[in-house]
């Protein structure tokens, strides 16, 4: 019986979410938002250039 309990306890991290630290989660979210902001601005600039070309103004 102890072997089964130890085996199930060893699988705890596989089937159940592992505990996380709030600081790590906040840093990950902040980094993702920075990437989104950077790529979003660049993507908008490219779309504006394409729109201007399509209208014959660029």
C-alpha positions in Angstrom: 0.0 0.0 0.0 2.8 2.4 0.8 4.3 1.8 -2.7 1.0 2.9 -4.3 0.9 6.0 -2.2 4.5 6.9 -3.0 3.9 6.3 -6.6 0.8 8.5 -6.7 2.6 11.2 -4.8 5.5 11.1 -7.3 2.9 11.7 -10.1 1.4 14.7 -8.4 3.3 17.2 -10.6 2.3 15.5 -13.8 -1.5 15.4 -13.4 -2.0 18.4 -11.1 -0.8 21.9 -11.7 2.4 22.7 -9.9 2.3 25.5 -7.4 3.7 28.7 -8.9 5.0 32.0 -7.5 3.0 35.1 -8.2 6.2 37.1 -9.0 7.1 34.7 -11.8 3.6 34.9 -13.2 3.5 38.7 -13.1 6.9 38.9 -14.8 5.7 36.5 -17.5 2.6 38.5 -18.2 4.5 41.8 -18.3 7.0 40.4 -20.7 4.2 39.1 -22.9 2.5 42.5 -22.9 5.8 44.2 -23.9 6.2 41.8 -26.8 2.6 42.4 -27.8 3.0 46.1 -27.7 6.2 46.1 -29.7 4.9 43.7 -32.4 1.5 45.4 -32.5 3.0 48.8 -33.3 5.3 47.4 -36.0 2.4 45.4 -37.5 0.2 48.6 -37.6 3.0 50.5 -39.3 3.3 47.8 -42.0 -0.5 47.8 -42.5 -0.6 51.6 -42.9 2.2 51.4 -45.5 0.3 48.7 -47.4 -3.0 50.7 -47.2 -1.2 53.8 -48.6 0.3 51.8 -51.5 -3.1 50.3 -52.3 -4.6 53.8 -52.5 -1.8 55.0 -54.7 -0.5 57.5 -52.2 2.7 55.7 -51.2 
